[in-house]
Amino acid sequence: MSHEFVKAYAAHLKRSGKMELPHWTDIVKTATFKELAPYGPDWYYTRAASMARKIYLRQGIGVGVLERFMVAVRGMAVVLHTSARAVVLLPDTFFSSYRR
């Protein structure tokens, strides 16, 4: 159910034109251990829709908590406080790229 909502809301964000894509969305990696950028051309809208859903479900959530949701887990081990700066900046860019 949540997957369908995220896909539908991502399509809405793309159609509405209220989000400006940063120029680096086609070359950025989403984790330090990944080699390539995301394959889908609409990955930025999908991430933004996913974060909007998390904000709606958890009222009062902050950027610090959102960055923990976005940090990819490598393997089965979870190591806290090892997120890279690029991952930390993604939630900020989602909020700043949305025009009211």
Contact map, one row per residue, 1 for C-alpha under 8 A:
1111100000000000000000000000000000000000000000000000000000000000000000000000000000000000000000000000
1111110000000000000000000000000000000000000000000000000000000000000000000000000000000000000000000000
1111111000000000000000000000000000000000000000000000000000000000000000000000000000000000000000000000
1111111100000000000000000000000000000000000000000000000000000000000000000000000000000000000000000000
1111111110000000000000000000000000000000000000000000000000000000000000000000000000000000000000000000
0111111111000000000000000000000000000000000001001100100000000000000000000000000000000000000000000000
0011111111100000000000000000000000000000000001001000000000000000000000000000000000000000000000000000
0001111111110000000000000000000000000000000000000000000000000000000000000000000000000000000000000000
0000111111111000000000000000000000000000000001001000000000000000000000000000000000000000000000000000
0000011111111100000000000000000000000000010011011000000000000000000000000000000000000000000000000000
0000001111111110000000000000000000000000000010000000000000000000000000000000000000000000000000000000
0000000111111111000000000000000000000000000000000000000000000000000000000000000000000000000000000000
0000000011111111111000000000000000000000000010001000000000000000000000000000000000000000000000000000
0000000001111111111000000000000000000000000010000000000000000000000000000000000000000000000000000000
0000000000111111100000000000000000000000000000000000000000000000000000000000000000000000000000000000
0000000000011111111000000000000000000000000000000000000000000000000000000000000000000000000000000000
0000000000001111111100000000000000000000000000000000000000000000000000000000000000000000000000000000
0000000000001101111100000000000000000000000000000000000000000000000000000000000000000000000000000111
0000000000001101111110000000000000000000000000000000000000000000000000000000000000000000000000001110
0000000000000000111111000000000000000000000000000000000000000000000000000000000000000000000000001110
0000000000000000001111101000000000000000000100000000000000000000000000000000000000000000000000001000
0000000000000000000111111000000000000000000000000000000000000000000000000000000000000000000000001000
0000000000000000000011111100000000000000000000000000000000000000000000000000000000000000000000000000
0000000000000000000001111111000000000000000000000000000000000000000000000000000000000000000000000000
0000000000000000000011111111000000000000000100000000000000000000000000000000000000000000000000000000
0000000000000000000000111111000000001100100000000000000000000000000000000000000000000000000000000000
0000000000000000000000011111100000011000000000000000000000000000000000000000000000000000000000000000
0000000000000000000000011111110000011000000000000000000000000000000000000000000000000000000000000000
0000000000000000000000000011111101111100000000000000000000000000000000000000000000000000000000000000
0000000000000000000000000001111101001100000000000000000000000000000000000000000000000110000000000000
0000000000000000000000000000111111000000000000000000000000000000000000110000000000010010000000000000
0000000000000000000000000000111111100000000000000000000000000000000000000000000000010000000000000000
0000000000000000000000000000001111100000000000000000000000000000000000000100000000000000000000000000
0000000000000000000000000000111111111000000000000000000000000000000000000000000000000000000000000000
0000000000000000000000000000100111111000000000000000000000000000000000000000000000000000000000000000
0000000000000000000000000011100001111100000000000000000000000000000000000000000000000000000000000000
0000000000000000000000000111110001111110000000000000000000000000000000000000000000000000000000000000
0000000000000000000000000100110000011111101000000000000000000000000000000000000000000000000000000000
0000000000000000000000000000000000001111101000000000000000000000000000000000000000000000000000000000
0000000000000000000000000000000000000111111000000000000000000000000000000000000000000000000000000000
0000000000000000000000000100000000000111111100000000000000000000000000000000000000000000000000000000
0000000001000000000000000000000000000001111111000000000000000000000000000000000000000000000000000000
0000000000000000000000000000000000000111111111100000000000000000000000000000000000000000000000000000
0000000000000000000010001000000000000000111111110000000000000000000000000000000000000000000000000000
0000000001101100000000000000000000000000011111111000000000000000000000000000000000000000000000000000
0000011011000000000000000000000000000000011111111100000000000000000000000000000000000000000000000000
0000000000000000000000000000000000000000001111111110000000000000000000000000000000000000000000000000
0000000001000000000000000000000000000000000111111111000000000000000000000000000000000000000001000000
0000011011001000000000000000000000000000000011111111100000000000000000000000000000000000000000000000
0000010000000000000000000000000000000000000001111111110000000000000000000000000000000000000000000000
0000000000000000000000000000000000000000000000111111111000000000010000000000000000000000001000000000
0000000000000000000000000000000000000000000000011111111100000000000000000000000000000000000000000000
0000010000000000000000000000000000000000000000001111111110000000000000000000000000000000000000000000
0000000000000000000000000000000000000000000000000111111111000000000000000000000000000000000000000000
0000000000000000000000000000000000000000000000000011111111111000000000000000000000000000000000000000
0000000000000000000000000000000000000000000000000001111111100000000000000000000000000000000000000000
0000000000000000000000000000000000000000000000000000111111100000000000000000000000000000000000000000
0000000000000000000000000000000000000000000000000000011111111000000000000000000000000000000000000000
0000000000000000000000000000000000000000000000000000001111111000000000000000000000000000000000000000
0000000000000000000000000000000000000000000000000000001001111100000000000000000000000000000000000000
0000000000000000000000000000000000000000000000000000001001111110110000000000000000000000000000000000
0000000000000000000000000000000000000000000000000000000000011111110000000000000000000000000000000000
0000000000000000000000000000000000000000000000000000000000001111111000000000000000000000001100000000
0000000000000000000000000000000000000000000000000000000000000111111100000000000000000000000000000000
0000000000000000000000000000000000000000000000000000000000001111111110000000000000000000000000000000
0000000000000000000000000000000000000000000000000010000000001111111111000000000000000000001000000000
0000000000000000000000000000000000000000000000000000000000000011111111100000000000000011011000000000
0000000000000000000000000000000000000000000000000000000000000001111111100000000000000000000000000000
0000000000000000000000000000000000000000000000000000000000000000111111100000000000000000000000000000
0000000000000000000000000000000000000000000000000000000000000000011111110000000000000010000000000000
0000000000000000000000000000001000000000000000000000000000000000001111111000000000100010000000000000
0000000000000000000000000000001000000000000000000000000000000000000001111100000000000000000000000000
0000000000000000000000000000000000000000000000000000000000000000000000111111110000000000000000000000
0000000000000000000000000000000010000000000000000000000000000000000000011111110000000000000000000000
0000000000000000000000000000000000000000000000000000000000000000000000001111100000000000000000000000
0000000000000000000000000000000000000000000000000000000000000000000000001111110000000000000000000000
0000000000000000000000000000000000000000000000000000000000000000000000001111111000000000000000000000
0000000000000000000000000000000000000000000000000000000000000000000000001101111100000000000000000000
0000000000000000000000000000000000000000000000000000000000000000000000000000111111000000000000000000
0000000000000000000000000000000000000000000000000000000000000000000000000000011111100000000000000000
0000000000000000000000000000000000000000000000000000000000000000000000000000001111100000000000000000
0000000000000000000000000000000000000000000000000000000000000000000000000000001111110000000000000000
0000000000000000000000000000000000000000000000000000000000000000000000100000000111111011000000000000
0000000000000000000000000000001100000000000000000000000000000000000000000000000001111111000000000000
0000000000000000000000000000000000000000000000000000000000000000000000000000000000111111100000000000
0000000000000000000000000000010000000000000000000000000000000000000000000000000000011111110000000000
0000000000000000000000000000011000000000000000000000000000000000001001100000000000111111110000000000
0000000000000000000000000000000000000000000000000000000000000000001000000000000000111111111100000000
0000000000000000000000000000000000000000000000000000000000000000000000000000000000001111111110000000
0000000000000000000000000000000000000000000000000000000000000000001000000000000000000111111111000000
0000000000000000000000000000000000000000000000000010000000000010011000000000000000000001111111100000
0000000000000000000000000000000000000000000000000000000000000010000000000000000000000001111111110000
0000000000000000000000000000000000000000000000000000000000000000000000000000000000000000111111111000
0000000000000000000000000000000000000000000000010000000000000000000000000000000000000000011111111100
0000000000000000000000000000000000000000000000000000000000000000000000000000000000000000001111111100
0000000000000000000000000000000000000000000000000000000000000000000000000000000000000000000111111110
0000000000000000001111000000000000000000000000000000000000000000000000000000000000000000000011111110
0000000000000000011100000000000000000000000000000000000000000000000000000000000000000000000001111111
0000000000000000011100000000000000000000000000000000000000000000000000000000000000000000000000011111
0000000000000000010000000000000000000000000000000000000000000000000000000000000000000000000000000111
